[in-house]
Amino acid sequence: MPPFTGVNGLLQVQTDAGQPSFWNAYNWDDDARAAAAPDPDNVAEAPRYVVEELPPLTAQGDSLRFGALPDVGFYRVTARGVGGSTDAVSILQTTYRR
């Protein structure tokens, strides 16, 4: 797993990343990854994304029966797409459980 150091779209958790103002000010050109697809036609910019490594949570379950349970890892993925002009921007987020 590559390190989540803030380079190439891999971040440690950002406390204000749930706020639109954080992503509107984010440097998408330098700090995000380009989507692994050819540039779609008729858009002002190629889509980009960022992955944040969220703090792990302790797994819940029967530790007496199964022994120590591993921590559960989570990642927040934020993607940004631009339409036909730079004024048409959409930012979507989802959370992935490892």
C-alpha positions as CSV (number, residue, x, y, z in Angstrom):
1,M,0.0,0.0,0.0
2,P,1.5,3.4,-0.9
3,P,2.0,5.9,1.8
4,F,-0.8,8.5,2.4
5,T,1.5,11.6,2.6
6,G,-0.5,14.2,0.7
7,V,1.3,13.5,-2.6
8,N,-0.4,12.2,-5.7
9,G,-3.9,12.2,-4.4
10,L,-3.2,10.1,-1.3
11,L,-4.0,12.0,2.0
12,Q,-4.3,11.4,5.7
13,V,-7.7,12.3,7.0
14,Q,-8.6,15.9,6.5
15,T,-10.8,17.2,9.4
16,D,-12.7,19.6,7.2
17,A,-12.9,17.4,4.1
18,G,-16.6,17.0,4.5
19,Q,-17.1,20.7,3.8
20,P,-17.6,21.9,0.3
21,S,-15.3,24.9,0.9
22,F,-12.4,22.5,1.5
23,W,-12.8,20.8,-1.9
24,N,-13.6,24.1,-3.7
25,A,-10.2,25.4,-2.5
26,Y,-8.3,22.2,-3.0
27,N,-5.5,22.2,-5.6
28,W,-7.0,19.5,-8.0
29,D,-4.3,20.1,-10.7
30,D,-1.3,19.3,-8.5
31,D,-2.6,17.3,-5.6
32,A,-5.1,14.8,-7.1
33,R,-4.8,11.9,-9.4
34,A,-6.2,11.9,-13.0
35,A,-8.8,9.3,-13.6
36,A,-7.5,6.2,-15.4
37,A,-9.6,6.7,-18.5
38,P,-9.1,8.6,-21.7
39,D,-10.2,12.2,-21.5
40,P,-13.8,12.4,-22.4
41,D,-14.9,14.7,-25.2
42,N,-16.6,18.0,-24.6
43,V,-15.4,18.6,-21.0
44,A,-13.2,21.5,-19.8
45,E,-11.0,19.3,-17.6
46,A,-10.3,15.6,-17.1
47,P,-11.9,14.0,-14.0
48,R,-9.6,13.7,-11.0
49,Y,-9.8,12.0,-7.6
50,V,-8.3,11.9,-4.1
51,V,-8.2,9.1,-1.6
52,E,-8.0,9.8,2.2
53,E,-7.0,7.2,4.7
54,L,-9.4,7.5,7.6
55,P,-8.5,6.3,11.1
56,P,-9.1,2.6,11.6
57,L,-11.9,1.3,13.8
58,T,-11.7,-1.8,16.0
59,A,-13.8,-4.6,14.6
60,Q,-16.9,-5.6,16.6
61,G,-17.6,-9.3,17.2
62,D,-17.0,-12.3,19.3
63,S,-13.4,-11.9,20.3
64,L,-13.7,-14.7,22.8
65,R,-14.6,-17.2,20.1
66,F,-12.4,-15.9,17.3
67,G,-9.5,-14.2,19.1
68,A,-8.4,-10.7,18.6
69,L,-10.2,-9.0,15.8
70,P,-8.2,-6.9,13.3
71,D,-8.8,-3.2,12.9
72,V,-11.1,-2.2,10.0
73,G,-9.7,0.3,7.6
74,F,-11.7,3.0,5.8
75,Y,-11.0,5.3,3.0
76,R,-12.9,8.4,1.8
77,V,-12.8,8.8,-2.0
78,T,-13.6,12.3,-3.4
79,A,-13.9,12.7,-7.2
80,R,-14.3,15.9,-9.2
81,G,-15.7,16.2,-12.7
82,V,-16.0,19.3,-14.9
83,G,-18.5,19.7,-17.6
84,G,-18.3,21.7,-20.8
85,S,-17.1,24.8,-18.9
86,T,-15.1,25.4,-15.8
87,D,-18.3,26.7,-14.1
88,A,-20.0,23.2,-14.3
89,V,-18.3,21.3,-11.5
90,S,-19.5,18.2,-9.6
91,I,-17.8,16.8,-6.5
92,L,-18.8,13.4,-5.2
93,Q,-17.7,11.4,-2.1
94,T,-18.0,7.9,-1.0
95,T,-16.5,5.8,1.8
96,Y,-14.8,2.4,1.2
97,R,-14.3,-0.2,3.9
98,R,-11.2,-2.4,3.5
